[in-house]
């Protein structure tokens, strides 16, 4: 796949573009490796609406946009002195853009879902942050610095309690997920809450969401002014007419938080916010895409955050308080219906209040569902045992070994201490991150790539170069710019790992176990790995590092601090129809359920093809579509699924990838059977010091109504598959020839699809 194609002429003054002729010829000769849910997942998740054409993108258009947005980030195309770039660079990048198109269009690999959605849009040029899936922030007072968002009442170098929450709110609204640390060493830096602050929110009757906002606690603006006077004229009031923008929402939150602490104008004893300018629910969002939620969720969140702070007057916030504020922010973002808030709260393993905070069912249902919670451990087996006991009962917390993450890349390389500033992870736990740093992902499907004739070395080279260019985007926050430029961290991931290993080697990677005796006489059961797999993954890793070293030299920047990972995947893996990250398939044969709004124009196409569709039992105006799915290699005697493989083998496989492939971390949700629950503390503690992060979940099988995944027999699969006729893409295109269907295409809307297998990460 490395032969050179004809490169269209490009002048020095124009951005690199893939020609229509190239797209037409290439897409005619390459068939995308769509999985059973692939095209449907793509169409409702990543196909942007084209206002000029009154329809959503085709896959070729999405890939073209994505690649053009990325290739033009090459800093050599934008010399700092304003001169024109070298023609050799233009030619090289043009050829690389064509290679990337072949790779991604065929679904041998893909950038992250964030890039598929945002790359090549005006939003990318304005906010490079939007190209990154997830972020990490420490909850402690920090300065906004030279960021695009700085509240007017603060100096840029002034530390503010609001800063990490403003950062979180901003990145969540851009579609990213945020991991955050509320460990004691962070939260103890927040000063005691100084004062109670009355918060009043007003809105004019002209706002389209007026009634909803009044229900959420707002006051009629005219009535308020007639009784209390114009708040803009009251010197004792901090008044803000909230702007109809992402920044406006962030400023409102920052003011509510900071008003409770020293450093805020002491003369301002109350806060009044006017929500009249905010567009009503259902209005189109032209930058990020989708539709607006109206001011209702913002109002509810601000009042709830204010209550948390008022209740803490005279004392320091606890780790639970700090998490509650984060969860309330996440809840407000979810209410937008376009973005899916993904949060990971990271606390201390021995903080009883943090570990048990989700046991408060009332608060869990109200807002504490908004984060997955993990605890920091330091590699001691007794810590793992304690966590495992909680997991058996409550399903949480997960674990993150920060000491291991700071000291080690791949475990086989020994301690390198290359990541000493790491403080946490992204919400899915596959990337260890510094304060303010994002994950930067690209995903390779090795089985598909080999099937389509690619050499893996070439695939990894293209993946590295794509991810490296993302680090040259424009970032809104100074803390992020500084960290990204210093680390250039990338995360080249693989999905379909279990499919590929079974197909390539004929058996699973764990071939047995051995007993190791320590000097003190204690024993440990360790896995034995297939030596060919060890050698292959070692070579893959070296290919990635060599590609990064080569490209970093070309760009004149530092090599990446870390390079490889295994993300849990989900939506992106579904495009190609491969197993998710390192996870085993949920079952050999299963029903995969996807939820659609009842007005979604994809529903008639799916119904025409014979898919079973029924009303969702949990949510109004939502339909549940059932897709029969057969896992690759389902009939192989060495096939294993999440319903049959032991928790020990899953942890052993995770440790294999942490040892020989990933220098960041490996995301895995280990499923365990009820019969394994008693052994779980011993099993998990056995892998202390061998995994950087993990979470565990009991396998529920077919025990839930309308579960996202439900195992079925081979006979049931064949019966359901026989009822499917026609192709959803063809049916959709045929129905879209009708005026009503074409008009409705703008209403393609996401309901519950996630970028990660566990549902932890954001949709786009």
C-alpha positions in Angstrom: 0.0 0.0 0.0 3.0 2.3 -0.2 3.1 3.0 -3.9 2.9 6.6 -4.9 -0.2 8.1 -6.5 -0.4 11.1 -8.7 -0.3 14.2 -6.4 -2.5 17.1 -7.5 -0.7 20.4 -8.0 -0.7 22.6 -4.9 0.4 26.2 -4.8 2.4 27.6 -1.9 -0.5 29.8 -0.7 -3.2 27.2 -0.5 -3.9 24.6 2.1 -3.4 21.0 1.1 -6.6 19.4 -0.4 -7.5 16.0 -1.6 -8.8 16.3 -5.2 -12.3 15.2 -6.0 -10.9 13.0 -8.8 -8.6 11.2 -6.3 -11.5 10.7 -3.9 -13.8 9.4 -6.6 -11.2 6.9 -8.0 -10.0 5.7 -4.6 -13.4 5.2 -3.1 -14.4 3.2 -6.2 -11.6 0.7 -5.6 -11.7 0.4 -1.7 -14.6 -1.1 0.2 -14.8 0.2 3.8 -14.7 -2.7 6.3 -18.0 -1.8 7.9 -19.0 -3.9 10.8 -22.7 -5.1 11.4 -23.4 -1.7 13.0 -20.7 0.2 11.3 -22.4 2.4 8.8 -25.4 3.1 11.1 -23.0 4.1 13.9 -21.0 6.3 11.6 -24.1 8.1 10.1 -25.6 9.0 13.4 -22.3 9.8 15.2 -19.8 11.4 12.8 -21.6 12.5 9.7 -21.9 16.3 9.9 -24.8 18.1 8.4 -23.9 20.1 5.3 -26.0 23.2 5.2 -25.2 24.0 1.6 -26.2 20.5 0.4 -29.1 20.0 2.9 -27.8 16.6 3.9 -25.2 14.9 6.1 -21.8 13.8 4.9 -20.9 10.6 3.1 -18.1 8.5 4.6 -15.7 9.7 1.9 -16.5 13.3 2.7 -16.0 12.8 6.4 -12.6 11.1 5.8 -11.5 13.9 3.4 -12.5 16.6 5.9 -10.7 14.8 8.7 -7.5 14.3 6.9 -7.4 17.8 5.4 -7.9 19.3 8.9 -5.0 17.2 10.2 -2.4 17.4 7.5 -2.6 21.2 7.4 -1.5 21.3 11.1 2.0 20.5 10.0 4.0 23.5 11.3 6.3 23.3 8.3 3.4 24.5 6.2 3.3 27.7 8.3 6.8 29.1 8.7 7.1 31.4 11.7 8.8 34.1 9.6 5.8 34.2 7.3 7.7 32.8 4.3 6.3 30.2 2.0 6.8 26.5 2.8 9.2 24.4 0.9 7.6 22.7 -2.1 9.1 19.4 -1.0 7.1 19.6 2.2 3.9 20.3 0.3 4.5 17.3 -2.0 5.3 15.0 0.9 2.3 16.0 2.9 0.0 15.8 -0.2 1.2 12.2 -0.7 0.7 11.4 3.0 -2.8 12.8 2.9 -3.6 10.3 0.1 -2.1 7.4 2.0 -4.2 8.4 5.1 -7.3 8.5 3.0 -6.8 4.9 1.8 -6.0 3.8 5.3 -9.0 5.4 7.1 -11.5 5.1 4.3 -11.0 1.3 4.2 -11.3 1.3 8.1 -7.9 -0.3 8.6 -7.4 2.5 11.2 -9.1 5.6 12.3 -8.3 8.8 14.3 -10.2 9.3 17.5 -13.9 10.0 17.3 -13.2 13.6 18.2 -11.1 14.0 15.0 -13.8 12.3 12.9 -16.3 14.8 14.2 -14.3 18.1 14.5 -11.2 17.9 12.2 -11.4 20.1 9.2 -14.2 22.3 10.6 -14.1 26.0 11.5 -14.5 24.9 15.1 -11.2 23.1 15.0 -9.4 26.3 13.7 -10.9 28.3 16.6 -10.5 25.6 19.3 -7.8 23.1 18.8 -8.8 21.6 22.2 -11.8 20.0 20.4 -9.5 17.5 18.6 -8.7 15.8 21.8 -10.9 13.2 23.4 -10.2 13.7 27.1 -8.4 15.8 29.7 -7.2 15.7 33.2 -7.3 18.5 35.8 -6.4 18.6 39.5 -9.0 20.2 41.7 -6.9 22.9 43.5 -6.7 26.7 43.2 -4.8 27.5 40.0 -4.2 30.6 37.8 -5.9 31.0 34.5 -2.8 32.5 33.0 -2.7 33.4 29.4 -5.8 31.4 28.5 -8.7 32.4 26.2 -11.1 32.3 29.2 -10.2 34.6 32.2 -13.0 36.1 34.4 -12.8 39.9 34.3 -12.6 40.2 38.1 -9.3 38.1 38.2 -5.7 38.9 37.4 -4.3 36.2 35.0 -1.7 35.1 37.5 -4.1 35.0 40.5 -4.9 31.6 41.8 -8.7 30.9 41.8 -10.8 28.1 43.2 -12.9 28.3 40.0 -10.1 27.6 37.6 -10.2 23.7 37.5 -14.0 23.7 37.4 -14.0 26.3 34.6 -11.5 24.2 32.7 -13.6 21.1 33.2 -16.9 22.8 32.2 -15.2 24.3 29.1 -13.7 21.0 27.9 -16.9 19.0 28.6 -18.9 21.5 26.5 -16.4 21.1 23.7 -17.2 17.4 23.7 -14.2 16.1 25.7 -14.2 14.0 28.8 -12.4 15.1 31.9 -10.6 13.1 34.6 -10.1 15.1 37.8 -8.3 14.5 41.1 -9.8 15.2 44.5 -7.1 13.5 46.4 -6.3 15.1 49.8 -3.1 16.7 48.7 -5.1 18.7 46.1 -8.4 19.5 47.9 -6.5 20.6 51.1 -5.2 23.6 49.0 -8.7 25.0 48.6 -9.2 27.7 51.3 -12.1 27.6 53.7 -15.4 28.8 52.3 -15.5 32.4 53.5 -19.1 33.5 53.1 -22.7 32.6 52.2 -23.7 34.1 48.8 -27.3 34.7 47.8 -27.7 33.7 44.1 -30.5 35.1 42.0 -31.2 34.1 38.4 -33.5 36.2 36.2 -34.9 35.7 32.7 -37.2 37.7 30.4 -40.5 36.3 29.1 -39.2 36.7 25.6 -36.8 33.8 26.0 -38.1 30.6 24.4 -37.2 28.5 27.4 -38.8 30.9 29.9 -41.3 28.5 31.5 -38.7 25.7 31.9 -36.2 28.2 33.5 -38.8 29.5 35.9 -39.5 25.9 36.9 -35.7 25.4 37.5 -35.7 28.4 39.9 -35.2 31.5 37.8 -37.3 34.7 38.5 -39.2 36.8 36.0 -36.7 39.7 35.2 -39.3 42.5 35.0 -40.9 41.5 38.2 -37.6 41.2 40.0 -36.4 44.7 38.8 -39.7 46.3 39.7 -39.4 44.9 43.3 -35.6 45.3 43.8 -34.3 47.7 41.2 -31.9 47.2 38.4 -29.1 44.9 39.6 -26.6 46.5 37.3 -26.9 49.7 39.4 -26.4 48.0 42.8 -22.8 48.3 44.0 -23.4 45.4 46.5 -24.3 43.0 43.6 -22.1 41.2 41.2 -24.3 41.2 38.1 -23.6 39.4 34.8 -25.8 39.3 31.8 -24.8 35.8 30.7 -23.6 35.7 27.1 -25.1 33.1 24.7 -21.9 31.2 24.3 -19.8 28.5 25.9 -17.6 31.2 27.4 -20.6 32.9 28.9 -21.6 29.7 30.7 -18.1 29.2 32.0 -17.9 32.8 33.3 -21.2 32.4 35.1 -20.0 29.2 36.9 -16.7 30.9 37.8 -18.4 33.8 39.4 -20.7 31.7 41.5 -17.7 29.7 42.8 -15.2 32.5 43.4 -17.8 34.7 45.1 -17.6 32.4 48.2 -13.8 32.9 48.6 -11.2 35.5 49.4 -10.0 37.4 46.4 -13.5 38.2 45.2 -14.6 41.8 45.6 -15.7 41.9 49.3 -18.2 44.7 48.4 -20.1 42.3 46.2 -22.3 40.4 48.7 -24.7 38.8 46.3 -24.7 37.4 42.7 -27.4 38.0 40.1 -27.3 36.4 36.7 -29.5 37.3 33.7 -30.2 34.3 31.4 -32.3 36.1 28.8 -29.7 36.0 26.0 -29.3 32.2 26.0 -30.8 30.6 23.0 -33.8 28.3 23.7 -34.0 24.6 23.8 -33.8 23.0 20.3 -32.0 26.0 18.6 -29.2 24.9 16.4 -25.5 25.1 17.6 -23.5 26.1 14.5 -20.0 25.8 15.9 -19.8 22.4 17.7 -23.0 21.1 16.1 -26.3 19.8 17.4 -29.0 21.6 19.2 -29.1 23.8 22.3 -30.4 22.7 25.7 -31.7 26.1 26.7 -30.7 27.8 30.0 -32.6 25.3 32.2 -29.7 22.9 32.9 -27.3 25.8 33.6 -29.7 27.4 36.0 -30.2 24.1 37.9 -26.4 23.5 38.1 -25.5 27.0 39.3 -28.1 26.9 42.1 -27.0 23.4 43.2 -23.3 24.4 43.1 -24.1 27.5 45.2 -25.9 25.3 47.7 -22.9 23.0 48.1 -20.7 26.1 48.8 -23.2 27.8 51.1 -23.4 24.6 53.1 -19.6 24.6 53.6 -19.2 28.1 54.9 -16.6 28.3 57.6 -14.9 25.0 56.7 -12.8 23.5 53.9 -14.5 21.6 51.1 -14.2 17.8 51.5 -13.2 15.4 48.7 -16.9 14.6 48.4 -17.9 18.2 48.1 -15.3 18.8 45.4 -16.6 15.7 43.5 -20.2 16.8 43.9 -19.5 20.2 42.2 -17.8 18.3 39.3 -20.7 15.9 39.0 -23.2 18.8 38.9 -21.2 20.3 36.0 -21.2 17.0 34.2 -25.0 16.6 34.7 -25.6 20.0 33.1 -23.5 19.2 30.1 -25.3 15.9 29.5 -28.6 17.8 29.4 -27.4 19.4 26.2 -28.2 16.0 24.4 -25.3 16.5 21.9 -22.4 16.1 24.3 -22.0 13.1 26.6 -20.2 14.2 29.8 -17.5 11.8 30.7 -15.9 12.2 34.1 -13.5 10.2 36.2 -13.1 11.2 39.9 -9.8 10.2 41.4 -9.6 10.0 45.2 -7.5 8.4 47.9 -7.9 4.7 48.3 -8.3 5.1 52.1 -10.8 7.9 52.0 -13.9 6.2 53.3 -16.3 9.0 52.4 -15.1 9.2 48.8 -15.3 5.4 48.3 -18.9 5.3 49.7 -20.3 8.5 48.2 -22.3 6.6 45.6 -24.1 4.6 48.3 -26.3 7.7 48.9 -29.0 6.7 46.5 -30.8 10.1 46.4 -27.6 11.9 45.5 -26.5 9.1 43.1 -29.7 9.5 41.1 -29.5 13.3 41.2 -25.9 13.9 40.1 -23.3 11.4 41.4 -23.9 9.1 38.4 -22.0 11.7 36.3 -18.6 10.2 37.1 -16.9 6.9 37.3 -14.9 6.9 40.5 -11.4 5.4 41.0 -8.8 5.5 43.7 -5.1 6.1 43.8 -3.1 3.0 44.9 0.7 2.6 45.3 1.2 -1.0 44.3 0.6 -2.6 47.7 -1.5 -5.8 47.5 -3.6 -4.9 50.6 -4.8 -1.8 48.8 -6.0 -3.9 45.8 -7.7 -6.3 48.2 -9.7 -3.6 49.9 -10.8 -2.1 46.5 -11.8 -5.5 45.2 -14.1 -6.0 48.2 -15.9 -2.8 47.4 -16.1 -3.7 43.7 -17.9 -7.0 44.5 -20.6 -5.1 46.4 -20.8 -1.8 44.6 -19.1 -2.2 41.2 -16.6 0.6 42.0 -14.1 2.0 42.5 -11.5 1.4 39.8 -7.8 1.7 40.6 -5.0 3.9 39.3 -1.4 3.2 40.3 0.3 6.6 39.9 3.7 5.5 41.2 3.9 2.9 38.5 2.7 5.4 35.9 5.3 7.9 36.8 8.2 5.5 37.0 7.4 3.2 34.1 6.6 3.2 30.4 6.3 -0.3 29.2 7.1 -2.6 32.2 9.6 -4.6 30.2 11.8 -1.5 29.9 12.2 -1.1 33.6 11.9 2.2 35.5 12.6 5.1 33.2 11.0 7.9 35.4 10.0 9.5 32.1 6.6 10.8 33.4 7.3 12.2 36.9 4.6 14.9 36.7 1.7 12.6 36.0 -1.2 13.2 38.4 -4.1 11.3 36.9 -5.7 9.8 33.9 -8.4 10.4 31.3 -11.8 9.0 32.2 -11.1 5.6 30.7 -7.7 5.3 32.3 -5.6 4.5 29.2 -3.5 7.6 29.3 -1.6 8.9 32.4 -1.7 12.7 32.3 -0.3 15.8 33.8 -2.4 18.6 35.1 -4.2 20.2 32.2 -3.0 17.7 29.6 -5.2 15.8 27.1 -5.1 12.4 25.6 -4.3 12.3 21.9 -5.4 9.0 20.3 -5.3 7.1 17.0 -6.7 3.6 16.7 -5.3 0.8 14.5 -7.3 -2.4 13.6 -4.5 -4.8 12.8 -6.6 -7.6 11.5 -8.4 -5.3 9.0 -5.1 -3.6 8.0 -3.4 -6.9 7.2 -6.5 -8.1 5.3 -6.4 -5.0 3.2 -2.7 -5.5 2.4 -1.1 -2.9 4.6 2.3 -3.5 6.3 1.9 -2.7 10.0 5.1 -0.6 10.0 3.5 1.7 7.4 0.2 1.9 9.4 1.9 2.8 12.6 4.0 5.4 10.8 0.9 7.1 9.4 -0.8 6.9 12.8 2.1 8.5 14.7 2.4 11.4 12.2 -1.4 12.1 12.4 -1.4 12.2 16.2 1.8 14.2 16.3 0.3 16.9 14.2 -2.6 17.3 16.6 -0.2 18.6 19.2 0.4 21.7 17.0 -3.2 22.8 17.2 -4.4 26.0 18.9 -5.2 25.3 22.5 -7.4 27.7 24.5 -5.8 27.1 28.0 -2.2 28.0 28.8 -1.8 25.1 31.2 -2.6 22.8 28.3 -0.4 24.6 25.8 2.6 24.4 28.1 2.2 20.7 28.9 1.4 19.6 25.3 4.4 21.4 23.9 6.7 19.9 26.6 5.4 16.3 26.3 4.0 15.9 22.8 2.3 12.8 24.3 0.5 10.6 21.8 -1.5 7.4 22.3 -1.4 4.9 19.3 -3.9 2.3 20.2 -5.2 -1.0 18.7 -8.7 -2.5 18.7 -9.7 -5.9 17.6 -6.8 -7.2 19.6 -8.5 -10.5 20.7 -9.7 -11.1 17.1 -6.2 -10.5 15.7 -4.4 -12.6 18.2 -6.7 -15.6 17.7 -6.5 -15.2 14.0 -2.8 -14.6 13.8 -1.5 -17.1 16.4 -4.4 -19.6 16.6 -4.8 -19.3 20.3 -5.0 -16.7 23.1 -1.9 -14.8 24.3 -2.0 -16.4 27.8 -0.7 -20.0 27.4 -0.4 -20.9 31.1 0.7 -19.9 34.6 3.8 -20.4 36.8 4.5 -19.9 40.4 7.2 -17.5 41.5 8.6 -17.6 45.0 9.9 -14.4 46.6 12.9 -14.2 49.0 10.5 -14.0 51.9 8.9 -17.3 51.0 5.7 -15.8 49.6 4.4 -17.1 46.3 2.8 -15.4 43.3 1.0 -16.9 40.3 2.3 -15.3 37.1 1.1 -15.7 33.5 3.1 -17.3 30.7 2.7 -15.6 27.3 3.1 -16.9 23.8 6.7 -16.0 22.7 5.7 -15.2 19.2 3.1 -12.7 20.5 5.7 -11.1 22.7 8.1 -10.7 19.8 5.4 -9.3 17.5 4.1 -6.7 20.0 7.7 -5.7 20.8 8.3 -5.0 17.1 5.0 -3.0 16.9 6.2 -0.8 19.7 9.6 -0.3 18.2 8.0 0.7 14.9 5.9 3.4 16.7 8.9 4.8 18.6 11.1 4.9 15.4 8.3 6.7 13.5 8.0 9.3 16.2 11.7 9.8 16.4 11.9 10.3 12.6 8.9 12.7 12.4 10.0 14.7 15.5 13.3 15.4 13.8 11.6 16.5 10.7 9.4 18.9 12.7 12.1 20.1 15.0 10.2 19.2 18.1 10.9 16.9 21.0 10.0 13.2 20.8 6.8 12.2 22.5 7.1 11.4 26.2 5.0 8.3 25.7 3.6 6.8 22.5 1.3 3.8 22.9 -1.9 2.7 24.7 -4.9 0.5 24.5 -8.2 2.5 24.7 -11.4 0.7 25.5 -13.0 1.8 22.3 -16.7 1.4 21.5 -18.1 3.6 18.8 -14.9 3.6 16.7 -14.5 -0.2 17.0 -18.1 -0.7 15.9 -17.3 1.1 12.6 -15.0 -1.7 11.6 -16.9 -4.4 13.5 -13.9 -5.6 15.7 -13.6 -6.4 19.4 -13.3 -3.3 21.5 -9.7 -2.5 22.6 -8.2 -5.4 24.4 -11.7 -6.6 25.6 -13.0 -10.0 24.7 -16.3 -10.0 22.8 -19.2 -9.8 25.2 -20.5 -13.1 23.7 -20.0 -15.2 20.5 -23.5 -14.3 19.4 -25.4 -11.3 20.8 -28.1 -8.7 20.3 -26.6 -5.2 20.2 -29.1 -2.5 21.1 -28.8 1.1 20.0 -31.3 3.8 21.0 -32.6 6.4 18.6 -34.9 9.4 19.1 -38.3 8.4 17.7 -38.0 11.1 15.0 -34.6 9.8 13.7 -34.7 9.4 9.9 -32.5 6.3 10.2 -35.4 4.4 11.7 -37.5 4.0 8.5 -34.4 2.6 6.7 -33.7 0.1 9.5 -37.4 -0.9 9.7 -37.4 -1.4 5.9 -34.4 -3.8 6.3 -36.2 -5.9 8.9 -34.5 -4.9 12.1 -36.6 -5.3 15.2 -37.5 -1.9 16.7 -39.5 -1.3 19.9 -40.1 1.6 22.2 -37.4 2.1 24.9 -38.7 1.1 28.3 -36.6 3.6 30.1 -36.9 6.9 28.1 -39.8 8.6 26.4 -39.7 9.4 22.7 -36.9 6.9 22.2 -36.8 3.7 20.1 -34.6 0.7 20.7 -33.2 -1.1 17.6 -31.8 -4.7 17.9 -28.9 -5.7 15.8 -27.9 -9.4 15.7 -24.1 -9.7 15.8 -21.7 -12.6 15.4 -18.3 -12.2 16.9 -15.3 -12.9 14.6 -13.9 -16.4 15.3 -17.1 -17.2 17.3 -16.9 -20.8 16.3 -13.2 -21.3 17.0 -12.4 -23.8 19.8 -10.1 -21.2 21.3 -12.7 -18.4 21.2 -13.4 -16.9 24.6 -15.9 -14.2 25.5 -16.5 -11.9 28.5 -19.0 -14.5 29.6 -16.5 -17.4 29.7 -13.0 -16.0 30.2 -11.8 -15.7 33.8 -11.0 -12.4 35.5 -7.5 -13.7 36.0 -6.9 -14.2 32.3 -8.2 -10.7 31.5 -5.9 -9.2 34.0 -3.0 -11.3 32.7 -3.8 -10.1 29.2 -3.9 -6.5 30.4 -0.5 -7.0 32.0 0.9 -8.5 28.8 -0.1 -5.3 26.9 1.3 -3.1 29.7 4.5 -5.0 29.6 5.2 -5.3 25.8 3.0 -2.7 24.0 1.7 0.3 26.0 4.0 2.8 27.6 1.0 4.9 28.7 -1.6 2.6 30.2 -4.1 -0.1 29.2 -7.8 0.5 29.7 -9.8 -2.5 30.6 -13.0 -3.2 32.4 -12.5 -6.7 33.7 -15.7 -8.7 33.9 -16.1 -11.3 36.6 -18.6 -14.0 37.2 -20.6 -14.2 40.4 -18.8 -17.4 41.2 -15.5 -15.5 41.1 -16.5 -12.8 43.6 -14.9 -14.4 46.6 -11.6 -14.9 44.8 -11.5 -11.4 43.4 -9.5 -9.7 46.2 -6.8 -12.3 45.8 -6.8 -12.3 42.0 -6.6 -8.5 41.8 -3.9 -8.1 44.4 -1.8 -10.7 42.5 -1.5 -8.1 39.8 -0.3 -5.2 42.0 2.6 -3.5 40.3 1.7 -5.1 36.9 -1.1 -2.9 35.8 -1.5 0.9 35.9 -5.2 1.2 35.9 -8.2 -1.1 35.8 -11.9 -1.3 36.7 -14.0 -4.4 37.3 -17.7 -5.2 36.6 -19.8 -8.2 37.3 -20.9 -9.9 34.0 -24.7 -9.5 33.8 -25.3 -11.7 30.7 -28.9 -11.6 29.6 -30.3 -10.5 33.0 -31.3 -6.9 32.1 -34.3 -5.6 30.2 -33.2 -4.0 26.9 -29.5 -4.4 27.9 -27.0 -2.8 25.4 -25.6 -6.3 24.8 -27.5 -9.5 25.3 -25.9 -12.9 24.6 -28.0 -15.3 22.4 -27.5 -18.7 21.0 -26.1 -19.4 17.5 -29.6 -20.6 16.5 -31.3 -17.4 17.7 -28.6 -15.4 15.9 -29.2 -17.2 12.6 -33.0 -16.8 13.0 -32.7 -13.0 13.6 -30.0 -12.6 10.9 -32.3 -14.3 8.3 -35.0 -11.6 9.0 -32.6 -8.9 7.9 -32.8 -8.0 4.2 -31.2 -5.2 2.3 -28.5 -2.7 3.4 -29.4 0.2 5.7 -27.1 2.6 3.7 -28.9 1.8 0.5 -32.3 1.9 2.1 -31.5 5.3 3.7 -30.3 6.7 0.4 -33.4 5.4 -1.4 -35.7 6.9 1.2 -33.8 10.1 1.1 -34.9 10.6 -2.5 -38.3 11.4 -1.0 -38.6 15.1 0.0 -39.8 14.4 3.5 -36.9 12.0 4.3 -34.3 14.3 2.8 -35.7 17.2 4.8 -35.5 15.1 8.0 -31.9 14.2 7.6 -30.8 17.2 9.5 -32.5 15.6 12.6 -30.0 12.7 12.8 -29.4 12.7 16.5 -27.3 10.7 19.0 -29.0 9.2 22.0 -26.6 6.8 23.8 -23.7 5.7 21.6 -20.3 6.1 23.4 -16.7 6.3 22.2 -15.7 3.7 24.8 -16.8 0.2 25.6 -17.8 1.0 29.2 -19.8 4.2 28.4 -17.3 6.3 30.3 -16.0 8.4 27.4 -17.7 11.0 25.3 -19.6 10.4 22.1 -17.6 12.8 19.9 
